[in-house]
């Protein structure tokens, strides 16, 4: 399948509350962050694992890399402690992805604007998803409006203000487009980010410019080899629709000709409505899909419900937002190759 024939579908987005509020998970603590390449000249703090891994590969022994998100933590839910914020202010370079971890965005803006480097520019974040209408919210708003009418204790102004708020929330859920941040699932985009990262490191450490350039070139070679394996391995799939727990695989789908259907939206904390679950279940049956993919770091319950309703199996597909003891590999390259094997089986690839 040619890349140009790829069609991307997102069934459920709604209001990404957890993505907008930097307080959904427990405190991470950079003191727990997985760590460093040891005693380098530059201290580099990365927002989450793919940026951390790329910085380690490009920086080598000249940098000391830590992650704001600890091993096993959900980066979407990052919550910073005062100690974390202090670490950000002290870093020579802070690698982040604007919009992906809003709490980190705020800390960078206030504590380290000169040290900050947004990977999104080099990644060319070209994909967006459009939120579906939140039917459950609509019914709740309607019920509350009726209650306001019957409740004489409410003043006319209060009722009007709350009704306007409901209208704004529904418009947000129905039509807003969100940028897909998960660029690293396209190895070519990650290689571009690594090249740009090498240039930024060289600006801070001119003596290491050749080292950074050489390391980035070696990393690009590794990523191009992975890309070739992915292209060959996914070229002959009987099923070209990919149903996943949350909408993290758009760039992978675009690169390798798969249509991506996310049960949840860009935030793994979102819950689809009953109508949306029914729609996905019907799609699974209509398209001969045999596998619905759950994820590491995300509760598999919703994906398992879809699979059970449709009578298909589940398999784990890793968005590589972070590594855990359950990850199918020790680093990005190994986990991506494990993902390839999982997709080849799940999509019936020849």
C-alpha positions as a Markdown table, in Angstrom:
| # | Residue | x | y | z |
|---|---|---|---|---|
| 1 | Unk | 0.0 | 0.0 | 0.0 |
| 2 | Unk | 1.3 | 3.4 | -0.9 |
| 3 | Unk | 1.6 | 5.9 | 1.9 |
| 4 | Unk | -0.7 | 8.3 | 0.0 |
| 5 | Unk | -3.5 | 5.8 | 0.3 |
| 6 | Unk | -3.3 | 5.8 | 4.1 |
| 7 | Unk | -6.5 | 6.9 | 5.8 |
| 8 | Unk | -6.5 | 7.8 | 9.4 |
| 9 | Unk | -9.5 | 7.5 | 11.7 |
| 10 | Unk | -10.0 | 8.6 | 15.2 |
| 11 | Unk | -13.2 | 7.5 | 16.9 |
| 12 | Unk | -12.9 | 9.1 | 20.3 |
| 13 | Unk | -11.3 | 12.3 | 21.4 |
| 14 | Unk | -13.6 | 14.4 | 23.5 |
| 15 | Unk | -12.1 | 16.9 | 26.0 |
| 16 | Unk | -8.6 | 15.8 | 26.9 |
| 17 | Unk | -8.9 | 16.8 | 30.5 |
| 18 | Unk | -5.8 | 14.9 | 31.8 |
| 19 | Unk | -3.7 | 16.3 | 29.0 |
| 20 | Unk | -4.7 | 19.8 | 29.9 |
| 21 | Unk | -4.1 | 19.6 | 33.6 |
| 22 | Unk | -0.7 | 18.7 | 34.9 |
| 23 | Unk | -2.0 | 17.0 | 37.9 |
| 24 | Unk | -3.4 | 13.6 | 36.9 |
| 25 | Unk | -0.8 | 11.3 | 38.2 |
| 26 | Unk | 1.4 | 11.0 | 41.2 |
| 27 | Unk | 4.5 | 13.1 | 41.7 |
| 28 | Unk | 7.4 | 11.8 | 39.6 |
| 29 | Unk | 10.5 | 13.3 | 41.0 |
| 30 | Unk | 13.5 | 13.8 | 38.8 |
| 31 | Unk | 15.5 | 12.3 | 41.6 |
| 32 | Unk | 13.9 | 9.0 | 40.6 |
| 33 | Unk | 14.6 | 9.6 | 36.9 |
| 34 | Unk | 16.4 | 6.9 | 34.9 |
| 35 | Unk | 19.6 | 8.0 | 34.3 |
| 36 | Unk | 22.6 | 9.4 | 33.0 |
| 37 | Unk | 25.4 | 8.6 | 30.7 |
| 38 | Unk | 27.6 | 9.7 | 33.6 |
| 39 | Unk | 29.7 | 12.7 | 34.4 |
| 40 | Unk | 29.4 | 14.5 | 31.0 |
| 41 | Unk | 30.2 | 18.2 | 30.4 |
| 42 | Unk | 26.6 | 19.1 | 29.8 |
| 43 | Unk | 23.6 | 18.3 | 32.0 |
| 44 | Unk | 20.6 | 17.4 | 29.9 |
| 45 | Unk | 17.1 | 16.9 | 31.2 |
| 46 | Unk | 14.6 | 15.1 | 28.8 |
| 47 | Unk | 10.9 | 15.2 | 29.3 |
| 48 | Unk | 10.3 | 11.5 | 28.6 |
| 49 | Unk | 11.9 | 8.4 | 27.3 |
| 50 | Unk | 12.3 | 8.8 | 23.5 |
| 51 | Unk | 14.0 | 12.2 | 24.0 |
| 52 | Unk | 16.1 | 10.8 | 26.8 |
| 53 | Unk | 17.2 | 7.8 | 24.6 |
| 54 | Unk | 18.0 | 10.0 | 21.6 |
| 55 | Unk | 20.0 | 12.4 | 23.8 |
| 56 | Unk | 22.0 | 9.5 | 25.2 |
| 57 | Unk | 22.9 | 8.2 | 21.7 |
| 58 | Unk | 23.8 | 11.6 | 20.3 |
| 59 | Unk | 25.5 | 13.0 | 23.4 |
| 60 | Unk | 27.5 | 10.0 | 24.4 |
| 61 | Unk | 30.0 | 10.5 | 27.2 |
| 62 | Unk | 29.9 | 14.3 | 26.8 |
| 63 | Unk | 26.5 | 14.6 | 28.3 |
| 64 | Unk | 24.7 | 13.5 | 31.5 |
| 65 | Unk | 21.1 | 12.7 | 30.7 |
| 66 | Unk | 18.1 | 12.4 | 33.1 |
| 67 | Unk | 14.4 | 12.1 | 32.5 |
| 68 | Unk | 11.7 | 14.1 | 34.1 |
| 69 | Unk | 9.4 | 11.1 | 33.8 |
| 70 | Unk | 10.6 | 8.1 | 35.9 |
| 71 | Unk | 10.6 | 4.5 | 34.6 |
| 72 | Unk | 7.1 | 3.2 | 34.5 |
| 73 | Unk | 5.5 | 6.6 | 34.7 |
| 74 | Unk | 2.9 | 7.9 | 32.3 |
| 75 | Unk | 4.4 | 11.0 | 30.7 |
| 76 | Unk | 1.0 | 12.5 | 29.9 |
| 77 | Unk | 0.3 | 12.6 | 33.6 |
| 78 | Unk | 3.6 | 14.2 | 34.7 |
| 79 | Unk | 3.3 | 16.2 | 37.9 |
| 80 | Unk | 6.4 | 18.1 | 39.0 |
| 81 | Unk | 7.6 | 18.6 | 42.6 |
| 82 | Unk | 9.5 | 21.7 | 43.7 |
| 83 | Unk | 12.7 | 19.6 | 43.5 |
| 84 | Unk | 11.9 | 18.6 | 39.9 |
| 85 | Unk | 11.4 | 22.3 | 39.0 |
| 86 | Unk | 14.8 | 23.1 | 40.6 |
| 87 | Unk | 16.5 | 20.4 | 38.5 |
| 88 | Unk | 14.9 | 21.9 | 35.4 |
| 89 | Unk | 16.3 | 25.4 | 36.3 |
| 90 | Unk | 19.8 | 23.9 | 36.8 |
| 91 | Unk | 20.0 | 21.9 | 33.5 |
| 92 | Unk | 22.2 | 23.1 | 30.6 |
| 93 | Unk | 19.6 | 21.8 | 28.2 |
| 94 | Unk | 16.0 | 20.8 | 28.6 |
| 95 | Unk | 14.5 | 18.6 | 25.9 |
| 96 | Unk | 10.8 | 18.7 | 25.7 |
| 97 | Unk | 7.8 | 18.5 | 23.4 |
| 98 | Unk | 5.5 | 21.4 | 23.7 |
| 99 | Unk | 1.9 | 20.4 | 24.4 |
| 100 | Unk | 2.8 | 16.8 | 25.4 |
| 101 | Unk | 3.5 | 17.5 | 29.1 |
| 102 | Unk | 1.9 | 20.8 | 30.0 |
| 103 | Unk | 3.3 | 20.8 | 33.5 |
| 104 | Unk | 6.8 | 20.6 | 32.0 |
| 105 | Unk | 5.9 | 23.3 | 29.5 |
| 106 | Unk | 5.0 | 25.7 | 32.3 |
| 107 | Unk | 8.2 | 24.9 | 34.3 |
| 108 | Unk | 10.4 | 25.4 | 31.2 |
| 109 | Unk | 8.8 | 28.7 | 30.5 |
| 110 | Unk | 9.3 | 30.0 | 34.0 |
| 111 | Unk | 12.6 | 28.4 | 35.0 |
| 112 | Unk | 14.6 | 27.5 | 31.9 |
| 113 | Unk | 13.5 | 29.5 | 28.8 |
| 114 | Unk | 17.0 | 29.9 | 27.5 |
| 115 | Unk | 17.9 | 26.2 | 28.1 |
| 116 | Unk | 14.7 | 24.8 | 26.5 |
| 117 | Unk | 14.7 | 23.0 | 23.2 |
| 118 | Unk | 11.4 | 21.9 | 21.7 |
| 119 | Unk | 11.7 | 18.7 | 19.6 |
| 120 | Unk | 8.5 | 19.4 | 17.8 |
| 121 | Unk | 10.0 | 21.8 | 15.3 |
| 122 | Unk | 12.5 | 19.2 | 14.0 |
| 123 | Unk | 9.9 | 16.4 | 14.2 |
| 124 | Unk | 7.4 | 18.3 | 11.9 |
| 125 | Unk | 4.3 | 17.5 | 13.8 |
| 126 | Unk | 2.0 | 17.3 | 10.8 |
| 127 | Unk | -0.8 | 15.1 | 12.0 |
| 128 | Unk | -3.9 | 16.2 | 13.9 |
| 129 | Unk | -6.9 | 14.4 | 15.2 |
| 130 | Unk | -10.5 | 15.8 | 15.5 |
| 131 | Unk | -12.4 | 15.2 | 18.7 |
| 132 | Unk | -15.7 | 13.3 | 18.5 |
| 133 | Unk | -18.8 | 14.7 | 20.1 |
| 134 | Unk | -19.2 | 13.7 | 23.7 |
| 135 | Unk | -22.7 | 12.2 | 23.8 |
| 136 | Unk | -22.5 | 11.4 | 27.5 |
| 137 | Unk | -21.7 | 15.1 | 28.3 |
| 138 | Unk | -24.5 | 16.2 | 26.1 |
| 139 | Unk | -27.1 | 14.1 | 27.9 |
| 140 | Unk | -25.7 | 15.3 | 31.3 |
| 141 | Unk | -25.9 | 19.0 | 30.2 |
| 142 | Unk | -29.5 | 18.5 | 29.0 |
| 143 | Unk | -30.5 | 17.0 | 32.3 |
| 144 | Unk | -28.8 | 19.8 | 34.2 |
| 145 | Unk | -30.5 | 22.4 | 32.1 |
| 146 | Unk | -33.9 | 20.9 | 33.0 |
| 147 | Unk | -32.9 | 20.9 | 36.7 |
| 148 | Unk | -32.0 | 24.6 | 36.4 |
| 149 | Unk | -35.4 | 25.3 | 35.0 |
| 150 | Unk | -37.2 | 23.6 | 37.9 |
| 151 | Unk | -34.9 | 24.9 | 40.6 |
| 152 | Unk | -36.2 | 28.3 | 41.6 |
| 153 | Unk | -33.2 | 28.9 | 43.9 |
| 154 | Unk | -31.0 | 29.5 | 40.8 |
| 155 | Unk | -31.0 | 33.1 | 39.5 |
| 156 | Unk | -31.6 | 33.7 | 35.8 |
| 157 | Unk | -28.0 | 35.0 | 35.5 |
| 158 | Unk | -26.5 | 31.9 | 37.1 |
| 159 | Unk | -28.5 | 29.6 | 34.9 |
| 160 | Unk | -27.5 | 31.5 | 31.8 |
| 161 | Unk | -23.8 | 31.4 | 32.7 |
| 162 | Unk | -23.8 | 27.7 | 33.3 |
| 163 | Unk | -25.7 | 27.1 | 30.0 |
| 164 | Unk | -23.1 | 29.0 | 28.1 |
| 165 | Unk | -20.3 | 27.0 | 29.8 |
| 166 | Unk | -22.1 | 23.7 | 28.6 |
| 167 | Unk | -22.3 | 25.1 | 25.1 |
| 168 | Unk | -18.6 | 26.0 | 25.0 |
| 169 | Unk | -17.6 | 22.5 | 26.4 |
| 170 | Unk | -19.7 | 20.8 | 23.8 |
| 171 | Unk | -18.1 | 22.8 | 21.0 |
| 172 | Unk | -14.7 | 21.9 | 22.3 |
| 173 | Unk | -15.5 | 18.2 | 22.4 |
| 174 | Unk | -17.2 | 18.2 | 19.0 |
| 175 | Unk | -14.8 | 20.1 | 16.7 |
| 176 | Unk | -11.4 | 20.9 | 18.1 |
| 177 | Unk | -8.3 | 19.5 | 16.4 |
| 178 | Unk | -5.3 | 18.4 | 18.5 |
| 179 | Unk | -1.8 | 17.9 | 17.3 |
| 180 | Unk | -0.5 | 14.3 | 17.5 |
| 181 | Unk | 2.8 | 14.4 | 19.4 |
| 182 | Unk | 3.9 | 10.8 | 19.0 |
| 183 | Unk | 6.4 | 11.4 | 16.2 |
| 184 | Unk | 9.0 | 8.9 | 17.5 |
| 185 | Unk | 6.9 | 6.0 | 16.2 |
| 186 | Unk | 8.2 | 7.1 | 12.8 |
| 187 | Unk | 11.9 | 6.3 | 12.9 |
| 188 | Unk | 12.6 | 8.8 | 10.1 |
| 189 | Unk | 11.2 | 11.7 | 12.2 |
| 190 | Unk | 13.2 | 10.6 | 15.2 |
| 191 | Unk | 16.3 | 10.7 | 13.1 |
| 192 | Unk | 15.5 | 14.2 | 12.0 |
| 193 | Unk | 15.1 | 15.2 | 15.7 |
| 194 | Unk | 18.5 | 13.5 | 16.6 |
| 195 | Unk | 20.2 | 15.5 | 13.8 |
| 196 | Unk | 18.8 | 18.8 | 15.1 |
| 197 | Unk | 19.6 | 17.8 | 18.7 |
| 198 | Unk | 23.2 | 17.3 | 17.7 |
| 199 | Unk | 23.3 | 20.8 | 16.3 |
| 200 | Unk | 21.9 | 22.2 | 19.5 |
| 201 | Unk | 24.4 | 20.3 | 21.6 |
| 202 | Unk | 27.2 | 21.6 | 19.4 |
| 203 | Unk | 26.1 | 25.2 | 20.1 |
| 204 | Unk | 26.4 | 24.6 | 23.8 |
| 205 | Unk | 29.6 | 22.6 | 23.5 |
| 206 | Unk | 31.6 | 23.5 | 20.3 |
| 207 | Unk | 34.5 | 21.2 | 21.2 |
| 208 | Unk | 32.1 | 18.3 | 21.0 |
| 209 | Unk | 30.6 | 19.2 | 17.6 |
| 210 | Unk | 32.3 | 16.4 | 15.7 |
| 211 | Unk | 31.4 | 13.9 | 18.3 |
| 212 | Unk | 27.7 | 14.9 | 18.2 |
| 213 | Unk | 27.6 | 14.9 | 14.4 |
| 214 | Unk | 29.2 | 11.4 | 14.2 |
| 215 | Unk | 26.9 | 10.0 | 16.9 |
| 216 | Unk | 23.8 | 11.4 | 15.2 |
| 217 | Unk | 25.0 | 9.9 | 11.9 |
| 218 | Unk | 25.4 | 6.5 | 13.5 |
| 219 | Unk | 22.0 | 6.8 | 15.1 |
| 220 | Unk | 20.4 | 7.8 | 11.8 |
| 221 | Unk | 22.0 | 4.7 | 10.2 |
| 222 | Unk | 20.4 | 2.5 | 13.0 |
| 223 | Unk | 17.0 | 4.2 | 12.5 |
| 224 | Unk | 17.1 | 3.9 | 8.7 |
| 225 | Unk | 17.8 | 0.2 | 9.1 |
| 226 | Unk | 14.8 | -0.1 | 11.5 |
| 227 | Unk | 12.7 | 1.9 | 9.0 |
| 228 | Unk | 13.6 | -0.5 | 6.2 |
| 229 | Unk | 12.7 | -3.5 | 8.3 |
| 230 | Unk | 9.4 | -1.9 | 9.2 |
| 231 | Unk | 8.6 | -1.1 | 5.6 |
| 232 | Unk | 9.4 | -4.6 | 4.4 |
| 233 | Unk | 7.6 | -6.3 | 7.3 |
| 234 | Unk | 4.4 | -4.3 | 6.9 |
| 235 | Unk | 4.2 | -4.2 | 3.2 |
| 236 | Unk | 2.0 | -7.3 | 2.7 |
| 237 | Unk | -0.6 | -7.1 | 5.5 |
| 238 | Unk | -4.0 | -8.6 | 4.9 |
| 239 | Unk | -5.6 | -6.2 | 7.4 |
| 240 | Unk | -4.6 | -2.5 | 7.1 |
| 241 | Unk | -6.7 | -1.1 | 9.9 |
| 242 | Unk | -5.0 | -0.8 | 13.3 |
| 243 | Unk | -7.2 | -0.6 | 16.4 |
| 244 | Unk | -5.3 | 0.6 | 19.5 |
| 245 | Unk | -6.1 | 1.6 | 23.1 |
| 246 | Unk | -5.4 | 5.3 | 22.5 |
| 247 | Unk | -4.5 | 7.3 | 19.5 |
| 248 | Unk | -0.7 | 7.2 | 19.7 |
| 249 | Unk | 0.2 | 5.4 | 16.4 |
| 250 | Unk | -0.8 | 7.9 | 13.7 |
| 251 | Unk | 2.8 | 8.6 | 12.6 |
| 252 | Unk | 3.5 | 4.8 | 12.4 |
| 253 | Unk | 0.4 | 4.4 | 10.4 |
| 254 | Unk | 1.2 | 7.2 | 8.0 |
| 255 | Unk | 4.7 | 5.9 | 7.5 |
| 256 | Unk | 3.7 | 2.3 | 6.8 |
| 257 | Unk | 0.3 | 2.5 | 5.2 |
| 258 | Unk | -2.0 | 1.6 | 8.1 |
| 259 | Unk | -5.2 | 3.2 | 9.0 |
| 260 | Unk | -5.2 | 3.9 | 12.8 |
| 261 | Unk | -8.4 | 3.8 | 14.9 |
| 262 | Unk | -7.8 | 4.9 | 18.5 |
| 263 | Unk | -10.4 | 3.7 | 21.0 |
| 264 | Unk | -9.5 | 6.7 | 23.2 |
| 265 | Unk | -8.1 | 10.0 | 22.1 |
| 266 | Unk | -4.6 | 11.4 | 22.3 |
| 267 | Unk | -4.8 | 11.1 | 26.1 |
| 268 | Unk | -4.9 | 7.5 | 27.4 |
| 269 | Unk | -7.0 | 8.7 | 30.3 |
| 270 | Unk | -10.0 | 9.5 | 28.1 |
| 271 | Unk | -13.0 | 7.1 | 28.2 |
| 272 | Unk | -15.1 | 6.5 | 25.1 |
| 273 | Unk | -18.9 | 6.6 | 25.3 |
| 274 | Unk | -21.1 | 3.5 | 24.8 |
| 275 | Unk | -22.0 | 4.7 | 21.3 |
| 276 | Unk | -18.3 | 5.1 | 20.4 |
| 277 | Unk | -17.5 | 1.6 | 21.7 |
| 278 | Unk | -20.4 | 0.2 | 19.6 |
| 279 | Unk | -19.1 | 1.9 | 16.5 |
| 280 | Unk | -15.6 | 0.5 | 17.0 |
| 281 | Unk | -16.9 | -3.0 | 17.7 |
| 282 | Unk | -18.9 | -2.8 | 14.4 |
| 283 | Unk | -15.8 | -1.6 | 12.5 |
| 284 | Unk | -13.7 | -4.5 | 13.9 |
| 285 | Unk | -16.3 | -7.0 | 12.6 |
| 286 | Unk | -16.8 | -5.3 | 9.2 |
| 287 | Unk | -13.1 | -5.1 | 8.3 |
| 288 | Unk | -12.1 | -8.6 | 9.4 |
| 289 | Unk | -9.8 | -7.3 | 12.1 |
| 290 | Unk | -8.4 | -10.1 | 14.3 |
| 291 | Unk | -6.5 | -8.2 | 16.9 |
| 292 | Unk | -7.1 | -5.1 | 19.1 |
| 293 | Unk | -4.0 | -3.7 | 20.7 |
| 294 | Unk | -3.6 | -2.8 | 24.3 |
| 295 | Unk | -0.5 | -0.9 | 25.6 |
| 296 | Unk | 2.0 | -0.8 | 28.4 |
| 297 | Unk | 1.4 | 2.1 | 30.9 |
| 298 | Unk | -2.4 | 2.1 | 30.0 |
| 299 | Unk | -5.2 | 0.2 | 31.6 |
| 300 | Unk | -6.2 | -2.5 | 29.0 |
| 301 | Unk | -9.9 | -2.8 | 30.2 |
| 302 | Unk | -11.5 | -0.7 | 27.4 |
| 303 | Unk | -9.5 | -2.4 | 24.6 |
| 304 | Unk | -10.3 | -5.8 | 26.1 |
| 305 | Unk | -14.0 | -4.9 | 26.2 |
| 306 | Unk | -13.9 | -4.1 | 22.5 |
| 307 | Unk | -12.1 | -7.3 | 21.7 |
| 308 | Unk | -14.5 | -9.4 | 23.7 |
| 309 | Unk | -17.5 | -7.8 | 22.1 |
| 310 | Unk | -16.1 | -8.4 | 18.6 |
| 311 | Unk | -14.8 | -11.9 | 19.4 |
| 312 | Unk | -11.2 | -11.1 | 18.6 |
| 313 | Unk | -7.9 | -11.3 | 20.5 |
| 314 | Unk | -5.7 | -8.7 | 22.1 |
| 315 | Unk | -2.0 | -8.1 | 21.9 |
| 316 | Unk | 0.3 | -5.5 | 23.4 |
| 317 | Unk | 1.6 | -2.7 | 21.2 |
| 318 | Unk | 4.0 | -0.3 | 22.9 |
| 319 | Unk | 3.9 | 3.4 | 22.1 |
| 320 | Unk | 7.3 | 3.7 | 23.8 |
| 321 | Unk | 6.4 | 6.7 | 25.9 |
| 322 | Unk | 8.4 | 5.0 | 28.6 |
| 323 | Unk | 10.1 | 1.7 | 29.5 |
| 324 | Unk | 9.0 | -0.7 | 32.2 |
| 325 | Unk | 10.0 | -4.1 | 33.4 |
| 326 | Unk | 7.2 | -5.4 | 31.1 |
| 327 | Unk | 8.6 | -3.7 | 28.0 |
| 328 | Unk | 9.5 | -6.1 | 25.2 |
| 329 | Unk | 13.1 | -4.8 | 24.9 |
| 330 | Unk | 15.8 | -2.8 | 26.6 |
| 331 | Unk | 15.7 | 0.3 | 24.4 |
| 332 | Unk | 13.8 | 2.0 | 21.7 |
| 333 | Unk | 15.2 | -0.1 | 18.8 |
| 334 | Unk | 14.4 | -3.4 | 20.5 |
| 335 | Unk | 10.9 | -2.4 | 21.5 |
| 336 | Unk | 10.2 | -1.1 | 17.9 |
| 337 | Unk | 11.3 | -4.5 | 16.5 |
| 338 | Unk | 9.1 | -6.2 | 19.0 |
| 339 | Unk | 6.2 | -4.0 | 17.9 |
| 340 | Unk | 6.9 | -5.0 | 14.3 |
| 341 | Unk | 6.7 | -8.7 | 15.2 |
| 342 | Unk | 3.4 | -8.1 | 17.0 |
| 343 | Unk | 2.0 | -6.1 | 14.1 |
| 344 | Unk | 3.0 | -8.8 | 11.6 |
| 345 | Unk | 1.0 | -11.4 | 13.5 |
| 346 | Unk | -1.9 | -9.2 | 14.4 |
| 347 | Unk | -2.3 | -7.6 | 10.9 |
| 348 | Unk | -1.8 | -11.0 | 9.1 |
| 349 | Unk | 1.3 | -9.8 | 7.2 |
| 350 | Unk | 2.9 | -12.1 | 4.8 |
